[in-house]
C-alpha cells in the first residue's frame, strides 16, 4: 500500500487537518493517510504543547469513522526531538510492504533544506504538497507532487486562544474532540 504520512503536533487536531488528509487520500494515489503525532517538533516551542497522549487521543477521536485514516504514536518511542527522516526510516523497516510518502504544506518548502537529511527524504520517499495561504512554493524535484486542495487557514493557535477566552470552537473541531477538550478542561 502507498501510505501518506501526515506529521504534526495536532495541538489540537482540527477540521483543516481532516480536510487536507481527506483530499490527499481521495484525490491522489495514496491508499491511506497516517496521522503521526509528534511529541516534540524541533522547530516548535514545547511550552504550549499538550501531553502527547491527549493529542493522540484527540486524533483518534477525530478519525474514528474514517476507514482510510490511522493515527500513529511511533515517535513517542523514538529519541527526541523527532526527526522526520528517522521516523520514515523506522517505518520503512517495520513495514517493508508499504511505500511511504510525506504530506507537507507548501509553507514547509521554504525551509525544507534545513530538515535533517532532507535529500534522503526527497530521494527515498518524496513529498505530496498541499497549498498554504501566502505560500508560493517554487520547488522542483521529480519526487515532489503538488496536490490541488482547499486553502486552509485554520490555526491551532487560534483555536487554543478561542477556547481560553471561553468562545465557541464549533465547526473548527470535530464534536468528539470538543467534548474531550471540555471534559478534561484542556487549553483553559
N, C-alpha and C positions, 0 to 999 in steps of 0.2 A: 504494500500500500504506500501511497505517497501522502506523507503527513506534513501539514503546515504547523510550525511551532510559533506560537504567539506568546512571547515573553512579556512579562510586565509585573509591576508591583501590585496592580489591581487593588488600589487602596482608596476607594472600593472599586470593584468591577462595576461597569455601568453599561447603559444601553449602547453607547458608541462602540465599546469593545465588542459587544454581541453582534452589532450590525456589520462591523468590519469582518469579524470571523465568519459570519454567515455568507457575506459576499465572496470572501476568499474560498470557502468550501464549495459554494454553489456555482460560481462563475469561473472557476479555474479547474485544473485537473487534480486538485487536492481531494483525497478521499475523506480525510478527517482533519480537524484542527484541534491541537492540544494547547490548552492554556497552561503555560509554565509559570507558576507563581515564584517570583524571585524574592528570596528572603532579604537580599541586600544588593541593590544596583550600585555598581562602583561609581556611577555618575550622579547619584542622588543622595540627599542627606537622610540619615536614619531617623531623625528627630520626630517626624510626623507619621512614621510608618507604624501601622497596627501590627500586632503579632502575626507572624506568618500563618499560624493555624486558623486565625479568624479570617484572614484574606483568602486562604484556600477554601474554607467552608463557604464563604460568600460566592466564590466562583462555582463551587459545587452546586449550590442552591440555584444560581443563575442559569446554569446549563443543564439542569436535571432533566428537562423534557426534550433535549436536542440529541438525536441519535448520533450525529457526526461530530460531536464535541466531547473532549475529555479534559480533565484537569490533572496536572502533574505536580507532584511535590519533589521531583528529582533533585532540585537544587537545595532542598532542606538538608540533604545528606552529603553535600559537597563542601569543599573549603569555601570560605567567604573572604572577600566578596566574590560573587559568582561571575564567571566569565562565559559568555555565550559559546565560544569555541570549545571550552572544556565540557560543557553540557552536551553540545552536539556530538562530540567525540564519544562521550559516555553512552548517550542514547544509541548511537550507531553501532557500538559494540554490543549493547544489551539487546537491541532489536535489529539484527542484521537483515531481516526480511523487509524492513521499511526503508523508504527513501525520505530523507528529511529536507524540508525547505524552511527558510526563516522568513517570517512575516514581519515587516517593519513599516513604519510610517516614513513618508518622503522626507520629513524633517530629520530623520536619523542619518540620512545620506551625507549631510553636510559635515558630520564628524565621524562617519563610519571608518575612515582611515585611522582613527585613534583607538579603535577597538583592538583588543588583543588578537593577534593573528588573523586580522580581517581578510588577508589574502587566502588563507585556508578556508574560511567561511565561503568566500566567493567561488573558489575553485571546486570545493568538495560538496557544497550544499546549495548555494545560490539564494537569491532573495526574491520574495514576492513583495512588491512595494505598493502601498496604498497612499492616496494623496492626503496631505495635511494642509489646513488653511495657512496661507502665507509661504508655503514652501514650493519652490520651483526647482526640483532636483534635476541637475544636469549631470548624469552619471551613466556612462556607457560601459556595459560588460555583457558578454553573452549569457551569463547566468543571473542576470537581473531582469525580472519581468515587472513591468508597471501594470497594475490592475486598476481598471476604472471602478471607482467606488464613491459613495456619497462623501462629501467633505464633512468630517465630524469635528466639531469644535466644542466637545463636552469635556470638561476638565474635572478630574477627581479632586483637585484643589478647590474648585468652585463648589462641588458637592459637599465636601467636608465643611467648608465655610458656611454653606446654607444650613446644614444640619446643626452646626454650633449656634447659629442665630435663631434656631427654632422654626425655620421656614420649611415648606414642603419640598421634597425631592421626588414627588410623584412624577412618573413618566421618565425620570432620569435614571432610575434604578428599577430592576425587576422587583415585584411586590415582595417576594420571599427574602430578598436582600434587605429591603427597607425594614421588614419585620424583624430580621436578625439584628440589624443595627439598633433598632428601637428597643428590642428585648434586652440586649446586652449593654445598652446606653453607650454605644461607640461614638467616637468623634464629638462627644458633648463635653 
